[in-house]
């Protein structure tokens, strides 16, 4: 029988999810810059709260003027004109309450307006096992119902679930998976852990995947949580390092990104080094990301900021350092939206957190 995840259940699970703090997403003393510059103050004055009192949102999606945000406790926040309507999610498996787990990645199907279908990534517990699965959801009377399993038994554990979903310019589904705190599986091409996976929207394996009969698109990842493409189709991903050396990578089909053999700026033949890294002295805990005009915008949890990386000048700067832990970013046209995760047990909640914010980029 399906398990109805009401708001009460979701909030109960949130307390469990936040109970353990990992080295990836835990509280950090490195919380953005100190005093604000004139430019930063000007940016902050343009920021507007779109919705408040969200329950640890993880993914931002939008259909016309309506936002749909997955919330880790097992609900979807539907936001219309700033009003939040919390929709239940009926799943076949019980959501896991371990740290960082829950209802994570969430994308609306390309034909959502007609099909009312979405795809979600969630962590569940089955007897003594903690696993992840990717499922199809159908919206019926404000209840998202799991209707089909696209991929199951993705390795998970107490930390490092991965969880980001994105539909690429090739109309295929991409998913990031963590190493489940077992670093060696990231190098095992027969394991689904520590990878970026690629599949058709019906869950089948594309014929041109780099490994025959495998979902694996790239490997050697520790805990990637962001995916985005530029206008030319180049793919970027954000990845948590081991307490330091967080990475932003250019992802290419079939390539090995080194974890746990190399990290940060280390190099080895046959392994890819990152486009840029936080280095040995800084932690960002990067999560969701988006792209606009030769610039990557990356949500930073422990960094308490939106990171702005100019791909033309190869320079990095911090922006929006006054809002705490940032989980996801969504850009449409000339406007950026971002969500906080200050109520996940690791942040310092501000009044009416968590929130969805809007910022004009021009």
Secondary structure by P-SEA (a helix, b strand, c coil): ccccccaaaaaaaaaaaacccccccccccccccccccaaaaaaaaaccccccccccccbbbbcccbbbbbbccbbbbbbcccbbbbbbbbbcccccccccccccbbbcccccccccbbbbcbbbbcccccccbbbbbbbccccccccccccccccccccccbbbbbbccccbbbbbbccccccccccccccccccbbbbcccccccccccccccccccccccccccccccccbbbbbbbbccccccccccccccccccccccccccccccbbbbccccccccccccccccccccbbbbbbcccccbbbbcccccccccccccccccccccccccbbbbbbccccccccccccccbbbbbbcc
